[in-house]
């Protein structure tokens, strides 16, 4: 098979992954990579000076440049080449992204040393993540993380200035004090891809076992103590909805509609929040909400424990466990439900001050951008 034929096949394959095309020509001082995955950064940059770069929304002029140069269009290389060509095309002096665990983005500084790069941590990270497992080292000008413990472990792989800002989206929403004294909110950690592949991979066979053990315990506690159980889903998928209705078949609970912008209202309006190991659970802690964390998946990955990398999987506290133990779970739920908010804030302060930060309006990040990038 000729090289020209191979080139054509790979080109067609990549064309099919594109969702839309843009025809932007103007130079831009700043760019955000894959903004549609998390659009929070765009609020801190001047709109008329910012380009949005995505392999799902292709600039037709950049695509033609790549074709003309005959760059390797296999998907991984295409992604890297497209980002590089787009940054050069727009003549950007600073690049931003919320996709901090994307290896292609972390490699860009090596090819464009004069361009400044800033990435923001966008979710919980584990030892098994690619950029923590690989021997390669990366370089970024600024890396904004959830806390200093993430900064410490990431600094072993990434040469960068680090700052700890908490959760960027969480920081944009003001904390509301009023809440429903009878509302207990369970935050879903459902993973649609894992759910679809659990029968094809032995390692994933028992992945959802913790939910099947935990939720009936939580439900019975709510029923016994006259609380209402609400479940906030991770996706809008009917598969997730069926998953929870199958676990709690015939039991009373309220399954909420997925709306990211309302997630913080749901947290603030609850008396108590329960999470396994979701980012939203940690955001609930950052908001000062009484939150129980039951990390039931340390059998899958020991770094999926509360407060990693500060705490290890053997740790336990007055509001968290790293295994599903009915007796201990009920004790934590009872204690937290009866605990006054001022006592909660006092007791949790020493654990949360440097793990779950809250910086309303992202003042720290805004200052870094203004001082070093604008």
C-alpha positions as CSV (number, residue, x, y, z in Angstrom):
1,X,0.0,0.0,0.0
2,X,1.5,3.4,-1.0
3,X,2.3,6.2,1.4
4,X,-0.1,8.5,-0.4
5,X,-2.9,6.0,0.2
6,X,-2.0,5.5,3.9
7,X,-1.9,9.3,4.3
8,X,-5.4,9.6,2.7
9,X,-6.9,6.9,5.0
10,X,-5.5,8.4,8.2
11,X,-6.6,11.9,7.1
12,X,-10.2,10.7,6.5
13,X,-10.1,8.9,9.9
14,X,-9.3,12.1,11.7
15,X,-11.8,14.2,9.7
16,X,-14.5,12.0,11.1
17,X,-13.5,12.9,14.7
18,X,-14.1,16.6,14.0
19,X,-17.4,18.1,15.2
20,X,-17.3,21.4,13.4
21,X,-15.0,23.8,11.5
22,X,-14.2,27.5,12.1
23,X,-12.7,30.1,9.7
24,X,-10.9,32.4,12.1
25,X,-8.0,34.5,10.7
26,X,-7.2,37.2,13.3
27,X,-4.2,37.0,15.5
28,X,-4.9,36.5,19.2
29,X,-2.6,37.2,22.2
30,X,-4.1,34.4,24.3
31,X,-5.5,31.0,23.6
32,X,-7.4,28.4,25.7
33,X,-7.0,24.8,24.7
34,X,-10.1,22.6,24.7
35,X,-12.2,25.3,26.4
36,X,-15.5,23.5,25.8
37,X,-14.4,20.7,28.2
38,X,-14.3,23.3,31.0
39,X,-15.1,26.9,30.1
40,X,-14.2,28.6,33.4
41,X,-10.9,30.1,32.3
42,X,-12.5,32.3,29.6
43,X,-14.0,34.6,32.3
44,X,-10.5,35.7,33.3
45,X,-9.2,36.7,29.8
46,X,-10.2,39.5,27.4
47,X,-12.6,37.9,24.9
48,X,-11.5,39.9,21.9
49,X,-7.8,38.8,22.4
50,X,-8.5,35.1,23.1
51,X,-8.6,32.2,20.6
52,X,-10.1,28.8,21.4
53,X,-8.2,25.8,20.1
54,X,-9.7,22.4,19.9
55,X,-9.2,19.3,17.9
56,X,-13.0,18.9,17.9
57,X,-13.6,22.4,16.4
58,X,-11.0,22.6,13.6
59,X,-9.8,25.9,12.1
60,X,-9.9,25.1,8.4
61,X,-6.8,27.2,7.6
62,X,-4.7,25.5,10.2
63,X,-5.8,22.1,8.9
64,X,-4.7,23.0,5.4
65,X,-1.4,24.2,6.7
66,X,-0.9,20.7,8.4
67,X,-1.9,19.0,5.2
68,X,0.5,21.1,3.2
69,X,3.3,20.3,5.6
70,X,2.4,16.6,5.5
71,X,2.5,16.3,9.3
72,X,1.8,12.9,10.7
73,X,-2.0,12.7,11.0
74,X,-2.2,9.7,13.2
75,X,-4.5,10.9,16.0
76,X,-2.0,11.4,18.8
77,X,0.5,13.2,16.6
78,X,-2.3,15.1,14.9
79,X,-3.4,16.4,18.3
80,X,0.0,17.6,19.2
81,X,0.7,19.0,15.7
82,X,-2.6,20.8,15.6
83,X,-2.1,22.5,18.9
84,X,1.4,23.7,17.9
85,X,0.3,24.9,14.5
86,X,-2.7,26.7,16.0
87,X,-0.6,28.5,18.6
88,X,1.8,29.7,15.9
89,X,-1.1,30.6,13.6
90,X,-2.7,32.9,16.1
91,X,0.7,34.2,17.3
92,X,-0.3,33.6,20.9
93,X,2.1,34.7,23.6
94,X,0.3,32.8,26.4
95,X,-1.6,29.5,26.4
96,X,-4.1,28.3,29.1
97,X,-5.9,25.0,29.7
98,X,-8.0,23.3,32.3
99,X,-7.0,19.9,30.9
100,X,-4.0,19.5,33.2
101,X,-3.6,15.8,32.7
102,X,-3.3,15.9,28.9
103,X,0.2,14.7,27.9
104,X,-0.1,16.6,24.6
105,X,-0.6,19.9,26.3
106,X,2.1,19.3,28.9
107,X,4.6,18.7,26.1
108,X,3.9,21.9,24.2
109,X,6.4,24.1,26.1
110,X,9.2,22.0,24.9
111,X,8.5,23.0,21.3
112,X,7.5,26.6,22.1
113,X,9.9,27.8,24.8
114,X,9.1,31.5,24.3
115,X,5.4,31.0,24.9
116,X,4.0,31.1,28.4
117,X,1.8,28.2,29.6
118,X,-0.6,28.0,32.5
119,X,-2.7,24.9,33.4
120,X,-5.3,24.5,36.1
121,X,-6.0,21.2,37.9
122,X,-9.5,20.1,36.9
123,X,-10.1,16.9,38.9
124,X,-8.8,14.4,41.4
125,X,-5.6,12.8,40.4
126,X,-4.3,9.3,41.2
127,X,-1.0,7.4,41.1
128,X,-2.3,5.4,38.1
129,X,-2.7,8.6,35.9
130,X,-0.5,8.5,32.8
131,X,1.5,11.7,33.6
132,X,2.4,10.4,37.1
133,X,3.4,6.9,35.9
134,X,5.5,7.8,32.9
135,X,9.2,8.6,33.3
136,X,9.0,11.6,31.1
137,X,9.3,15.0,32.6
138,X,7.3,18.1,31.5
139,X,7.6,21.8,31.8
140,X,4.9,24.5,32.3
141,X,5.3,28.1,33.5
142,X,2.5,28.0,36.0
143,X,0.5,25.0,37.4
144,X,-2.5,25.9,39.6
145,X,-3.5,23.0,41.9
146,X,-6.1,22.1,44.5
147,X,-3.6,22.1,47.3
148,X,0.1,22.1,48.3
149,X,0.2,18.3,48.5
150,X,-0.8,17.9,44.8
151,X,1.8,20.6,44.0
152,X,4.4,18.6,45.8
153,X,3.8,15.3,44.0
154,X,3.3,16.9,40.6
155,X,6.6,18.8,41.0
156,X,8.4,15.5,40.8
157,X,7.2,15.2,37.2
158,X,6.6,18.8,36.1
159,X,9.0,21.7,36.2
160,X,6.8,24.7,37.0
161,X,5.9,27.4,39.4
162,X,3.0,26.1,41.5
163,X,0.2,27.9,43.3
164,X,-2.7,26.3,45.3
165,X,-6.1,27.8,44.5
166,X,-8.7,25.2,45.4
167,X,-11.3,24.4,42.9
168,X,-11.8,27.1,40.2
169,X,-15.5,26.4,39.4
170,X,-16.3,26.0,43.1
171,X,-14.7,29.4,43.8
172,X,-17.0,31.2,41.4
173,X,-20.1,30.4,43.5
174,X,-20.9,32.2,46.7
175,X,-21.7,30.0,49.7
176,X,-25.4,30.1,50.7
177,X,-26.1,29.6,54.3
178,X,-29.7,28.4,54.3
179,X,-30.3,24.7,54.0
180,X,-33.0,22.0,54.4
181,X,-32.5,20.2,57.8
182,X,-34.0,17.0,56.4
183,X,-32.0,16.8,53.2
184,X,-29.1,14.4,52.8
185,X,-27.3,14.6,49.4
186,X,-25.4,11.7,47.9
187,X,-22.9,12.7,45.1
188,X,-22.5,10.1,42.4
189,X,-19.2,8.9,41.3
190,X,-20.6,6.9,38.4
191,X,-18.2,6.3,35.5
192,X,-20.1,5.6,32.2
193,X,-17.0,4.3,30.3
194,X,-16.2,1.9,33.1
195,X,-19.8,0.8,33.4
196,X,-19.9,-0.1,29.7
197,X,-16.6,-2.0,29.8
198,X,-16.9,-3.8,33.2
199,X,-17.7,-7.1,31.6
200,X,-14.8,-6.9,29.2
201,X,-12.1,-6.2,31.8
202,X,-11.6,-8.4,34.9
203,X,-10.1,-5.5,36.8
204,X,-13.4,-3.6,36.5
205,X,-15.7,-6.4,37.5
206,X,-16.1,-5.3,41.1
207,X,-15.6,-1.5,40.4
208,X,-19.2,-0.6,41.5
209,X,-19.3,-3.0,44.4
210,X,-18.9,-0.1,46.9
211,X,-22.0,1.7,45.7
212,X,-24.0,-1.5,46.1
213,X,-22.9,-1.8,49.7
214,X,-23.0,1.8,50.7
215,X,-26.3,3.1,49.3
216,X,-28.6,0.7,51.1
217,X,-26.8,1.7,54.4
218,X,-27.3,5.4,53.6
219,X,-30.9,4.9,52.6
220,X,-31.8,2.9,55.8
221,X,-30.2,5.6,57.9
222,X,-32.3,8.3,56.2
223,X,-35.5,6.3,56.6
224,X,-34.9,5.5,60.2
225,X,-34.1,9.1,61.1
226,X,-36.7,10.8,58.9
227,X,-34.3,12.3,56.4
228,X,-34.8,12.7,52.6
229,X,-32.2,11.1,50.4
230,X,-31.3,12.9,47.2
231,X,-28.9,11.6,44.6
232,X,-27.0,14.0,42.4
233,X,-25.9,12.2,39.2
234,X,-22.5,12.5,37.5
235,X,-24.0,12.2,34.0
236,X,-27.3,12.6,32.2
237,X,-27.2,9.0,31.0
238,X,-30.2,6.7,31.5
239,X,-27.7,4.0,32.4
240,X,-26.6,5.9,35.5
241,X,-30.2,6.5,36.5
242,X,-31.0,2.8,36.0
243,X,-27.9,1.9,38.0
244,X,-29.2,3.7,41.1
245,X,-32.8,2.6,40.8
246,X,-31.6,-1.0,40.6
247,X,-29.5,-0.7,43.7
248,X,-32.4,1.0,45.6
249,X,-35.2,-0.9,44.0
250,X,-38.5,-0.2,45.8
251,X,-36.9,2.3,48.1
252,X,-37.8,6.0,48.4
253,X,-35.3,8.6,47.2
254,X,-35.1,11.6,44.9
255,X,-33.0,11.4,41.8
256,X,-32.0,14.9,40.7
257,X,-31.4,16.1,37.1
258,X,-27.8,16.7,36.2
259,X,-27.0,20.4,36.0
260,X,-23.5,21.4,36.8
261,X,-24.4,25.0,37.6
262,X,-26.9,23.8,40.2
263,X,-24.6,21.4,41.9
264,X,-23.3,23.9,44.4
265,X,-26.9,25.0,45.2
266,X,-27.7,21.3,45.9
267,X,-24.7,21.1,48.2
268,X,-25.5,24.4,50.0
269,X,-29.1,23.5,50.5
270,X,-28.3,20.1,52.2
271,X,-27.9,19.3,55.8
272,X,-25.3,16.7,55.1
273,X,-23.4,15.6,51.9
274,X,-22.1,12.1,51.3
275,X,-19.4,11.3,48.7
276,X,-17.1,8.4,47.8
277,X,-14.2,10.2,46.2
278,X,-15.7,12.7,43.7
279,X,-14.2,16.1,43.1
280,X,-17.6,17.6,44.0
281,X,-17.3,15.9,47.4
282,X,-14.1,17.7,48.1
283,X,-15.7,20.9,46.8
284,X,-18.5,20.4,49.4
285,X,-15.8,20.2,52.1
286,X,-14.3,23.4,50.8
287,X,-17.6,25.1,51.1
288,X,-17.7,24.3,54.8
289,X,-20.6,21.8,54.4
290,X,-20.8,18.8,56.7
291,X,-19.6,16.1,54.4
292,X,-19.0,12.3,55.0
293,X,-16.4,10.7,52.7
294,X,-16.5,6.9,52.3
295,X,-13.7,5.9,49.9
296,X,-14.6,2.3,49.0
297,X,-12.4,1.9,46.0
298,X,-8.9,1.6,47.6
299,X,-8.9,-2.1,46.4
300,X,-8.9,-0.7,42.9
301,X,-6.2,2.0,43.5
302,X,-4.8,2.8,47.0
303,X,-4.5,6.5,46.0
304,X,-8.3,6.6,45.8
305,X,-8.3,7.3,49.5
306,X,-9.3,10.4,51.4
307,X,-6.9,13.3,51.2
308,X,-4.3,11.6,49.0
309,X,-1.5,12.5,48.7
310,X,-1.5,14.0,52.2
311,X,-3.1,11.0,53.9
312,X,-2.6,7.3,53.0
313,X,-5.2,4.6,52.6
314,X,-4.9,3.4,56.2
315,X,-6.1,6.7,57.6
316,X,-9.5,7.4,59.1
317,X,-11.2,10.4,60.7
318,X,-14.4,11.6,62.3
319,X,-15.9,12.3,58.9
320,X,-14.2,9.8,56.6
321,X,-13.4,6.1,56.0
322,X,-11.3,4.3,53.4
323,X,-13.5,1.2,53.3
324,X,-17.2,0.3,53.5
325,X,-17.8,-0.7,57.1
326,X,-21.5,-0.5,58.0
327,X,-21.1,0.0,61.7
328,X,-18.5,2.7,61.3
329,X,-20.5,4.4,58.5
330,X,-23.6,4.6,60.7
331,X,-21.6,6.0,63.5
332,X,-20.1,8.8,61.3
333,X,-23.6,9.6,59.8
334,X,-25.2,9.8,63.2
335,X,-22.5,12.0,64.7
336,X,-22.4,14.4,61.7
337,X,-26.2,14.7,61.5
338,X,-26.4,15.7,65.1
339,X,-23.3,18.0,65.0
340,X,-23.9,21.7,65.0
341,X,-22.3,23.6,62.1
342,X,-20.0,25.7,64.3
343,X,-18.7,22.5,65.9
344,X,-18.2,21.0,62.5
345,X,-16.3,24.0,61.2
346,X,-14.1,24.0,64.3
347,X,-13.3,20.2,64.2
348,X,-12.8,20.0,60.5
349,X,-10.6,23.1,60.2
350,X,-7.3,21.3,61.0
351,X,-8.0,18.7,58.2
352,X,-9.4,21.0,55.6
353,X,-7.4,24.2,55.6
354,X,-4.6,22.9,53.4
355,X,-6.6,20.2,51.5
356,X,-9.9,21.9,50.5
357,X,-9.3,25.5,49.8
358,X,-12.0,28.1,48.9
359,X,-11.0,31.3,47.3
360,X,-14.2,33.2,46.3
361,X,-14.0,34.8,42.9
362,X,-10.6,33.1,42.3
363,X,-8.7,36.2,43.4
364,X,-5.4,34.3,43.7
365,X,-5.6,32.9,40.1
366,X,-6.8,36.3,38.8
367,X,-3.7,38.0,40.4
368,X,-1.4,35.4,38.9
369,X,-2.8,35.9,35.4
370,X,-2.7,39.7,35.6
371,X,0.8,39.8,37.0
372,X,2.5,37.1,34.8
373,X,0.4,36.7,31.6
374,X,-1.6,39.8,30.7
